[in-house]
């Protein structure tokens, strides 16, 4: 592709987009639905945009993960096997996406976002008390986690929201705990995907490194908000992000407007 299109102004815009995406993704997920369209609008081929997005995103999720562990919202000991399984699922998904039409996934994401938004609206309780798990830890670890990891490797946007929702709906975790768990698993899925995209040469390093710095800045500040935020406010933010992403997809796909 023609790298001359990346002017100083465009690079500054991409940096700002990464800061905002890192902040939002740490709190409510969906950062990829901000960064991927921004990268594609520069004229990047879809796979190069996905690879560059993963490269810049893993530092944001990594920063958020370290902050969650540092603030003892989760521990590495309790999350290490979740992270390993998420890593493997994502790596397999990223290999698979090299051989399919990524446009097909555009019809799956809006439906899932709609279901997540509806679930959070009607979720039985938003208290900080854990509810009874509907799935054992082992079953959850070896079914839901690799499945979401596979999705993240294939496409990715909304993975943070999907991981948070699964921890709430299937493991009975309260919202802050579920979000903290999601950050560590999301880091693992991003890392697994990055490794494969690097092997296939689908990463634009100059833009990726610039946005990586932006992601780290956004995730760092958002991590401080996450440990203090009222669970009800976080729930509202997740709902807003889900429906904003859904509206964005609808316009992007030409379903409205």
TACOR-V43725 format. One record per pair of residues at least 12 apart in sequence whose ideal C-beta (glycine too) atoms are under 10 Angstrom apart, sorted by the first residue. I is the first residue (numbers start at 0). J is the second residue. Records with the same first field share a line. If there is no record, write none. Layout:
I=J + J
This chain:
0=41 + 42 + 43 + 44 + 47 + 203
1=42
2=203 + 205 + 206
4=41 + 42 + 43
5=41 + 42 + 43 + 203 + 205 + 206 + 209
9=37 + 40 + 41 + 206
10=41 + 205 + 206 + 209 + 210
11=209 + 213
12=37 + 40 + 41
13=34 + 37 + 38 + 40 + 41 + 51 + 55 + 206 + 207 + 209 + 210 + 213
14=55 + 206 + 209 + 210 + 211 + 212 + 213 + 214 + 216
15=37 + 210 + 213 + 217
16=30 + 33 + 34 + 36 + 37 + 38 + 55 + 210 + 213 + 214 + 217
17=30 + 33 + 34 + 37 + 52 + 55 + 56 + 58 + 59 + 206 + 207 + 209 + 210 + 211 + 212 + 213 + 214 + 215 + 216 + 217 + 218
18=59 + 210 + 212 + 213 + 214 + 215 + 216 + 217 + 218 + 219 + 220 + 221
19=33 + 34 + 37 + 213 + 214 + 217
20=32 + 33 + 34 + 35 + 37 + 52 + 55 + 56 + 59 + 210 + 213 + 214 + 217 + 218
21=33 + 34 + 55 + 56 + 58 + 59 + 60 + 62 + 63 + 210 + 211 + 212 + 213 + 214 + 215 + 216 + 217 + 218 + 219 + 220 + 221 + 222
22=59 + 63 + 213 + 214 + 216 + 217 + 218 + 219 + 220 + 221 + 222 + 224
23=159 + 217 + 218 + 221 + 236 + 240 + 243
24=56 + 59 + 60 + 63 + 156 + 157 + 158 + 159 + 160 + 181 + 182 + 185 + 214 + 217 + 218 + 221 + 240
25=59 + 60 + 62 + 63 + 64 + 66 + 67 + 159 + 178 + 181 + 182 + 185 + 214 + 217 + 218 + 219 + 220 + 221 + 222 + 223 + 224 + 225
26=63 + 159 + 178 + 217 + 218 + 221 + 222 + 224 + 225 + 228 + 232 + 233 + 236 + 237 + 240
27=119 + 159 + 160 + 163 + 178 + 221 + 225 + 233 + 234 + 235 + 236 + 237 + 238 + 239 + 240 + 241 + 243 + 244
28=115 + 156 + 157 + 158 + 159 + 160 + 161 + 162 + 163 + 164 + 178 + 181 + 182 + 185 + 236 + 237 + 240 + 241 + 244
29=112 + 115 + 156 + 157 + 158 + 159 + 160 + 161 + 237 + 240 + 241 + 243 + 244 + 247
30=52 + 55 + 56 + 59 + 60 + 155 + 156 + 157 + 158 + 159 + 185 + 214 + 217 + 218 + 221 + 240
31=49 + 52 + 53 + 56 + 108 + 151 + 154 + 155 + 156 + 157 + 158 + 159 + 189 + 244
32=108 + 112 + 155 + 156 + 157 + 160 + 240 + 241 + 243 + 244 + 245 + 247 + 248 + 251
33=52 + 156 + 240 + 243 + 244 + 247
34=48 + 51 + 52 + 53 + 55 + 56 + 59 + 155 + 156 + 210 + 213 + 214
35=48 + 49 + 51 + 52 + 53 + 56 + 154 + 155 + 156
36=48 + 52 + 156 + 247 + 248 + 251
37=52 + 210
38=50 + 51 + 52 + 55 + 203 + 206 + 207 + 210
39=52 + 251
41=203 + 206
43=201 + 203 + 206
44=201
45=96 + 100 + 101 + 102 + 154 + 201
46=96 + 97 + 101 + 196 + 199 + 200 + 201
47=196 + 199 + 200 + 201 + 202 + 203 + 206
48=101 + 201 + 203 + 206
49=93 + 96 + 101 + 152 + 153 + 154 + 155 + 156 + 192 + 196 + 201 + 202
50=93 + 96 + 97 + 192 + 193 + 195 + 196 + 197 + 199 + 200 + 201 + 202 + 203 + 207
51=193 + 196 + 201 + 202 + 203 + 204 + 205 + 206 + 207 + 208 + 210 + 211
52=155 + 156 + 189 + 192 + 193 + 196 + 202 + 206 + 207 + 210
53=89 + 93 + 151 + 152 + 155 + 188 + 189 + 190 + 191 + 192 + 193 + 194 + 195 + 196 + 197 + 201 + 202 + 207
54=189 + 192 + 193 + 196 + 197 + 201 + 202 + 203 + 204 + 206 + 207 + 208 + 210 + 211 + 214
55=189 + 193 + 202 + 203 + 206 + 207 + 208 + 209 + 210 + 211 + 212 + 213 + 214 + 215
56=151 + 155 + 158 + 159 + 185 + 186 + 188 + 189 + 190 + 192 + 193 + 207 + 210 + 211 + 214 + 218
57=185 + 186 + 187 + 188 + 189 + 190 + 191 + 192 + 193 + 194 + 207 + 211 + 214
58=186 + 189 + 190 + 193 + 207 + 208 + 210 + 211 + 212 + 213 + 214 + 215 + 218
59=182 + 185 + 186 + 189 + 210 + 211 + 212 + 213 + 214 + 215 + 216 + 217 + 218 + 219 + 221
60=158 + 159 + 181 + 182 + 183 + 184 + 185 + 186 + 187 + 188 + 189 + 190 + 214 + 218
61=182 + 183 + 185 + 186 + 187 + 189 + 190 + 211 + 214 + 215 + 218
62=182 + 186 + 211 + 214 + 215 + 216 + 217 + 218 + 219 + 220 + 221 + 222
63=159 + 178 + 179 + 181 + 182 + 183 + 185 + 186 + 214 + 215 + 217 + 218 + 219 + 221 + 222 + 225
64=78 + 82 + 179 + 180 + 181 + 182 + 183 + 184 + 185 + 186 + 187 + 189 + 218 + 222
65=182 + 183 + 186 + 218 + 219 + 222
66=179 + 182 + 218 + 219 + 220 + 221 + 222 + 223 + 225 + 226
67=175 + 176 + 178 + 179 + 180 + 181 + 182 + 183 + 186 + 222 + 225 + 226
68=179 + 182 + 183
69=222 + 226
70=179 + 222 + 223 + 225 + 226 + 227
71=179 + 226
72=175 + 176 + 178 + 179 + 180 + 182 + 183 + 222 + 225 + 226
73=176 + 178 + 179 + 180 + 181 + 182 + 183 + 184
74=183
75=183
77=136 + 180 + 183
78=179 + 180 + 182 + 183 + 184 + 186 + 187
79=183 + 187
80=136 + 137 + 140 + 141 + 144
81=136 + 139 + 140 + 144 + 148 + 162 + 166 + 180 + 183 + 184 + 187
82=144 + 148 + 180 + 183 + 184 + 185 + 186 + 187 + 188 + 190 + 191
83=140 + 144 + 187 + 191
84=140 + 141 + 142 + 143 + 144 + 145 + 148 + 184 + 187 + 188
85=140 + 144 + 145 + 146 + 147 + 148 + 149 + 151 + 152 + 158 + 162 + 181 + 183 + 184 + 185 + 186 + 187 + 188 + 189 + 190 + 191
86=145 + 148 + 152 + 184 + 186 + 187 + 188 + 189 + 190 + 191 + 192 + 194
87=144 + 145 + 148 + 149 + 152 + 187 + 188 + 191
88=141 + 143 + 144 + 145 + 146 + 147 + 148 + 149 + 150 + 151 + 152 + 184 + 187 + 188 + 191 + 192
89=145 + 147 + 148 + 149 + 150 + 151 + 152 + 153 + 155 + 158 + 184 + 185 + 187 + 188 + 189 + 190 + 191 + 192 + 193 + 194 + 195
90=148 + 149 + 152 + 187 + 188 + 190 + 191 + 192 + 193 + 194 + 195 + 198
91=145 + 148 + 149 + 152 + 153 + 191 + 195
92=145 + 146 + 147 + 148 + 149 + 150 + 151 + 152 + 153 + 154 + 155 + 188 + 191 + 192 + 195
93=148 + 149 + 151 + 152 + 153 + 154 + 155 + 188 + 191 + 192 + 193 + 194 + 195 + 196 + 198 + 199 + 201
94=152 + 153 + 192 + 195 + 198 + 199
95=149 + 152 + 153 + 195
96=149 + 152 + 153 + 154 + 155 + 192 + 195 + 196 + 199 + 201
97=153 + 195 + 196 + 198 + 199 + 201
99=153
101=153 + 154
102=252
103=153 + 154
104=150 + 153 + 154 + 155 + 156
105=154 + 156 + 248 + 251 + 252
106=248 + 252
107=150 + 153 + 154
108=150 + 154 + 155 + 156 + 157 + 244 + 245 + 248 + 252
109=157 + 244 + 245 + 246 + 247 + 248 + 249 + 251 + 252 + 254
110=245 + 248
111=150 + 156 + 157 + 160 + 161 + 164 + 241 + 245
112=156 + 157 + 160 + 161 + 240 + 241 + 242 + 243 + 244 + 245 + 246 + 247 + 248
113=241 + 242 + 244 + 245 + 248
114=161 + 164 + 241
115=157 + 160 + 161 + 163 + 164 + 165 + 168 + 237 + 238 + 240 + 241 + 242 + 244 + 245
116=160 + 237 + 238 + 239 + 240 + 241 + 242 + 243 + 244 + 245
117=238 + 241 + 242
118=164 + 167 + 168 + 237 + 238 + 241
119=160 + 163 + 164 + 167 + 174 + 233 + 234 + 235 + 236 + 237 + 238 + 239 + 240 + 241 + 242
120=234 + 235 + 237 + 238 + 241 + 242
122=164 + 167 + 168 + 174 + 234 + 237 + 238
124=167 + 173 + 174 + 230
125=167 + 173 + 174 + 229 + 230 + 231 + 232 + 233 + 234 + 235
126=173 + 174 + 230 + 231
127=173 + 174 + 175 + 176 + 229 + 230
128=171 + 173
129=167 + 170 + 171 + 172 + 173 + 176 + 177
130=167 + 168 + 170 + 171 + 172 + 173
131=170 + 171
132=166 + 168 + 169 + 170 + 171 + 172
133=168 + 169 + 170 + 171
134=165 + 168 + 169 + 170 + 171
135=169 + 170
136=169 + 170
138=169 + 170
139=165 + 166 + 169 + 170
140=170
142=165 + 169
143=161 + 162 + 164 + 165 + 166 + 168 + 169 + 170
144=162 + 165 + 166 + 169 + 180 + 184 + 187 + 188
145=188
146=161 + 165
147=159 + 161 + 162 + 164 + 165 + 181 + 184 + 185 + 188
148=162 + 184 + 185 + 187 + 188 + 191 + 192
149=188 + 191
150=188
151=184 + 185 + 187 + 188 + 189 + 191 + 192
152=188 + 189 + 191 + 192 + 193 + 195 + 196
153=192
154=192
155=185 + 188 + 189 + 192
156=244 + 247 + 248
157=240 + 241 + 244 + 245 + 248
158=181 + 184 + 185 + 188 + 189 + 192
159=178 + 181 + 182 + 184 + 185 + 188 + 237 + 240
160=178 + 181 + 185 + 237 + 240 + 241 + 244
161=181 + 185
162=177 + 178 + 180 + 181 + 182 + 183 + 184 + 185 + 188
163=175 + 176 + 177 + 178 + 179 + 180 + 181 + 182 + 184 + 185 + 233 + 237
164=177 + 181 + 237 + 241
165=177 + 180 + 181 + 184
166=178 + 179 + 180 + 181 + 184
167=180 + 181 + 234
173=230
174=228 + 229 + 230 + 231 + 232 + 233 + 234 + 237
175=225 + 226 + 227 + 228 + 229 + 230 + 233
176=230
177=230 + 233
178=225 + 228 + 230 + 233 + 237
179=222 + 225 + 226
182=218 + 221 + 222 + 225
186=218
189=214
193=207
224=236
